[in-house]
Amino acid sequence: MKKYTIILSACLALGSSVFAQSGKPLFTNAIGVQAYTFRSSMPKATVAVLDTIKALGITELEGEGSKDMPKEQFKKLCDERGIKIPSVGAGYDDIVKDPQAVVKLAKTLGASYVMVAWIPHKKEFTLEDAKKAVADFNRVGKILKENGLTFCYHSHGYEFGKYGDGTLFDYIAKNTDPRYVSFEIDILWSFHGGQDPAQLINKYPSRMKLMHLKDIRKGVANDLTGGTDTRNDVALGTGQINIPEVLKAAKKAGIKHYFIEDESPSYSKQLPVTIAYIKSLKN
């Protein structure tokens, strides 16, 4: 992993020179990363991955670590490197069946947010799927709130199918209780589902608490599948999404936690470019 860290550091230096601009920084929040980015290496080399995250200047992590490592140990390793865990993920079925277990997980890792990234459904996401999710989210969101946690649903693209004058996402947003249900906007999946992420944030500013920073390869068409080839994940600023406009909307909405999520096999090369791009953006 030493070689891996050196490569990342070299790319970061290169990225900084490529994206250098003048003016006041647009992005002033802590830089976070979604642990899923390291899904192939985290289980085998947790310590080395955390060292790499630290070397990149990333100070926030969304995730629970390796399944084989006790959560207390994972938190200790993160603490030793100055990495905070503001948010953890939970499977839909897991949180519906045993929300208290999810509460315990979040408390153990010191998280304030719990996000669910997928609503089970068949090929097409329907109104009935949305109605069930609304009921489940309101119930578990209330339980999390009573335990000092914020529940967030992570958009995935398929929720933007048309419904009435809007979308099924609008239905979920309007029928969930704002006291108990918030959102984590994944800008790639929102865009891939046919939305303008900046406009979506502007539409629901008080509901958007977290963000996944991602970009999608130029030329990739939008659809409602909630899926695309992982090679279509590209470094921020090199794809189709207007990142400065998204970050301006997010800043106005008061989003505090941003997690880079790069599902591409080339994430080790792309992460430093993404970080340098974010730091280069000016008002």
Protein Blocks (a to p, Z undefined) as FASTA:
>chain_A
ZZmmmmmmmmmmmmmmmmgcedjdfblcdcdddfklmmmmmmmmmmlmmmmmmmnopabd
cdebjfkbcfklmmmmmmmnopacfbccddfklmmmmmmlmmmmmmmnopabdcdfbdcd
dfbdcfklmmmmmmmmmmmmmmmmmnopacddddehjmmpcehjbcfklmmmmmpcfklo
ccdddfklmmmnopafklmmmmmmmlmmbdcdddddehiacdfkopacfklpccehiamb
dfklmmmmmmmnopabdcdddfbfklmmmmmmmmmmmmmpcZZ
